[in-house]
Amino acid sequence: MNGVHDMGGMQGFGRVRPEPDEPLFHAPWESRAMAVTVAMGASGQWNIDLARSARESLPPSIYLSSSYYEIWIRALEQLILERGLVTASELSSGQLQAPPGPVARVLTLDSVDAALAAGSPTLREATRPAGFAVGQRVRARNIHPQGHTRLPRYVRGHTGKVVMVHGAHVYPDSHVDSALPPFNSQAEWLYTVVFEGPELWGEGADPQVQVSVDAWEPYLEAVL
C-alpha cells in the first residue's frame, strides 16, 4: 500500500544521520520487544509479510511518532488481538484474564539459535522460465495496490537494468491474502534491478548514485 512507511526519496524528513557506534539496543526493553516478536512469529500464526503489513498499517500519526521497536510492539499487539490470542483488557492491564489460546508451535530456549539460523527460506521451485535476464532494461510498473507490496513507490514508473536473477521466491503481495495458515506460498521470479540516480531524481541528481532494488517479476515490465 502507499503508506507512511514508504518514505524512500520523500522530502521533509531531513537528512539521514547515522549514529556513530550505535548500540544494538538503546534500552533493555528493546531487546525484550525483539525477543517477544520473534517468539510469536515462530508460533506460526502469521508470516513475515503479514507482520510487515501490520506495521505498515499503523495510523500515520502513530507510525511517525514511534521508535523502531515501538512499531514492532504496536504491530504485534494488533496481530495477537486479531487472532484472539489476547484481549484488549489483558493488553491494558498486563494481566492474564483467560486461558491462553493454542498456537501451532512454541519457540523454546534451547531451539532459539537453530531457529534463527534456519530463518524462513522463501526460495521455491520455479514453474516457468524467468521473464527477464541479466542486462535487460525493465521498467517498474506504476502500481498503487491497496494491500501489501515490496515495490518502493519512488521507483515506480522508472527504468533500470536487471543485474541479478535470484530464482523464484514467495511473492509478498499474495503472501498476505490469508490472515491464518495455511498461507499463500505463490512464488514469482525475483530480480535485482539497478536504477541510476538521475533516472529517479532528475537532472540535479548525483550521476554517480545508483539504487539497487530487489523486485519480483509482477512489479516489472520490459522496455522495448
C-alpha positions in Angstrom: 0.0 0.0 0.0 1.0 3.6 -0.3 1.6 4.0 3.4 3.6 6.4 5.5 6.2 3.7 5.9 7.2 4.1 2.2 9.5 7.1 2.9 12.3 6.5 0.4 13.0 9.6 -1.6 10.5 11.7 0.3 11.4 15.3 1.3 10.7 17.0 4.6 12.2 14.5 6.9 15.7 15.9 6.9 19.0 14.1 6.3 19.7 10.5 7.3 22.2 10.9 10.1 23.8 7.6 11.1 24.6 7.3 14.8 28.3 6.6 15.4 29.0 3.4 17.3 25.3 2.8 17.5 24.4 0.1 20.1 22.4 -2.9 19.1 19.7 -1.9 21.5 19.2 1.6 23.1 17.3 0.3 26.1 16.7 -3.1 27.8 13.1 -3.1 26.7 14.1 -3.1 23.0 15.8 -6.5 23.3 12.7 -7.9 25.0 10.5 -6.4 22.3 12.6 -8.2 19.6 12.5 -11.5 21.6 8.7 -11.4 22.1 8.2 -10.5 18.4 10.4 -13.3 17.2 9.0 -15.9 19.6 5.4 -15.0 18.5 6.4 -15.1 14.8 7.7 -18.6 15.4 4.2 -19.6 16.7 3.0 -20.0 13.1 0.0 -17.7 13.5 1.2 -15.3 10.8 4.1 -14.9 8.3 6.7 -12.3 7.8 4.7 -10.4 5.3 1.6 -10.2 7.5 3.9 -8.9 10.2 5.3 -6.2 7.9 1.8 -5.4 6.7 0.7 -4.9 10.3 3.5 -2.4 10.9 2.8 -0.6 7.7 -0.9 -0.3 8.5 -0.4 1.6 11.7 -2.0 5.1 11.6 0.5 7.7 10.2 0.5 9.7 13.5 1.3 6.5 15.4 3.9 5.3 12.9 5.8 8.6 12.7 5.8 9.2 16.5 7.0 5.7 17.3 10.6 4.4 17.5 11.6 1.3 15.6 10.8 -1.3 18.3 7.7 0.6 19.4 6.4 0.0 15.9 7.2 -3.7 16.3 5.3 -3.9 19.5 2.3 -2.0 18.3 2.0 -4.3 15.3 2.4 -7.3 17.5 -0.5 -6.2 19.7 -2.6 -5.8 16.5 -1.7 -9.3 15.3 -2.4 -11.1 18.6 -5.6 -9.2 19.1 -6.9 -10.1 15.6 -6.2 -13.8 16.3 -7.8 -13.9 19.7 -4.5 -14.7 21.5 -5.1 -11.8 23.9 -7.9 -9.4 24.8 -7.8 -5.6 24.8 -8.4 -5.8 28.6 -5.4 -8.0 29.0 -3.2 -5.7 27.0 -4.3 -2.8 29.0 -3.9 -4.4 32.4 -0.8 -6.6 31.6 -2.6 -9.4 33.4 -3.7 -12.8 32.1 -7.5 -13.0 32.4 -8.4 -16.1 30.3 -6.6 -19.3 29.4 -4.1 -18.8 26.6 -5.1 -19.8 23.2 -3.4 -22.7 21.3 -0.6 -22.0 18.8 1.0 -24.2 16.2 4.5 -24.0 17.6 6.3 -22.8 20.7 9.8 -21.4 20.5 11.8 -22.9 23.4 15.0 -21.6 24.8 17.1 -24.5 23.5 15.8 -24.1 20.0 16.3 -20.3 19.5 19.8 -20.5 17.9 18.7 -23.2 15.5 15.5 -21.4 14.6 17.3 -18.1 13.9 20.0 -19.8 11.9 17.3 -21.6 9.8 15.3 -18.5 9.2 12.3 -18.7 6.9 13.6 -19.5 3.4 11.5 -18.1 0.6 13.1 -19.8 -2.4 10.7 -22.1 -4.3 10.8 -24.3 -7.4 10.1 -22.2 -10.5 7.1 -23.3 -12.5 8.0 -21.4 -15.6 11.1 -19.7 -17.2 12.2 -16.3 -16.0 10.7 -13.4 -17.9 13.8 -11.2 -17.7 17.6 -11.7 -18.0 20.7 -10.0 -16.7 21.5 -6.9 -18.7 17.8 -6.4 -19.8 16.2 -3.0 -19.3 13.0 -3.0 -17.4 10.5 -0.5 -16.0 9.0 -0.7 -12.6 5.2 -0.7 -13.1 3.4 2.3 -11.8 1.1 0.4 -9.4 -0.8 1.5 -6.3 -2.1 -1.6 -4.7 -4.5 -1.4 -1.7 -2.6 -4.2 0.1 0.9 -5.1 1.0 3.7 -4.7 -1.6 7.5 -4.5 -1.5 7.9 -2.3 -4.6 9.1 1.1 -3.3 7.0 4.0 -4.5 10.0 6.1 -5.6 11.0 3.6 -8.4 7.5 3.1 -9.9 7.4 4.2 -13.5 11.2 4.4 -13.7 13.6 2.3 -15.9 16.5 0.3 -14.6 18.7 -2.7 -15.6 18.5 -6.3 -14.3 21.8 -7.2 -12.7 20.9 -10.4 -10.9 18.3 -13.2 -11.1 17.6 -14.8 -7.8 15.2 -17.6 -8.7 11.5 -17.9 -7.7 10.7 -16.6 -4.3 7.5 -16.3 -2.2 5.6 -13.3 -3.6 4.9 -10.8 -0.7 1.8 -9.3 -2.3 -0.1 -12.6 -2.2 1.5 -13.9 1.0 -0.9 -11.7 2.9 -4.1 -13.0 1.2 -4.9 -15.3 4.1 -4.7 -14.0 7.7 -4.4 -17.5 9.1 -2.5 -20.6 8.0 -2.2 -22.3 5.6 -0.7 -19.2 3.9 -0.4 -18.4 0.2 3.0 -19.5 -1.0 2.8 -18.3 -4.6 6.3 -17.8 -6.0 7.5 -15.3 -8.6 10.9 -14.7 -10.1 12.9 -12.2 -8.2 15.5 -9.8 -9.7 17.9 -7.2 -8.5 17.3 -4.1 -10.6 19.7 -1.1 -10.6 18.3 2.4 -11.1 20.5 5.4 -11.9 20.2 8.4 -9.7 19.2 10.9 -12.5 16.5 8.4 -13.6 14.9 8.5 -10.2 15.6 12.1 -9.0 16.0 14.1 -12.2 18.8 16.1 -13.8 20.0 17.6 -10.5 20.8 14.1 -9.0 24.3 12.9 -8.4 25.2 10.9 -11.6 27.3 8.6 -9.5 24.3 7.4 -7.4 22.8 4.0 -8.1 19.9 2.4 -6.3 19.5 -1.4 -6.2 16.1 -2.8 -5.7 15.0 -6.4 -5.4 11.8 -6.7 -7.4 9.5 -9.5 -8.2 8.5 -10.2 -11.8 4.9 -8.8 -11.5 6.4 -5.5 -10.5 8.3 -5.1 -13.8 7.7 -4.7 -17.5 10.0 -4.9 -20.4 11.4 -1.8 -22.0 11.0 -2.3 -25.8 
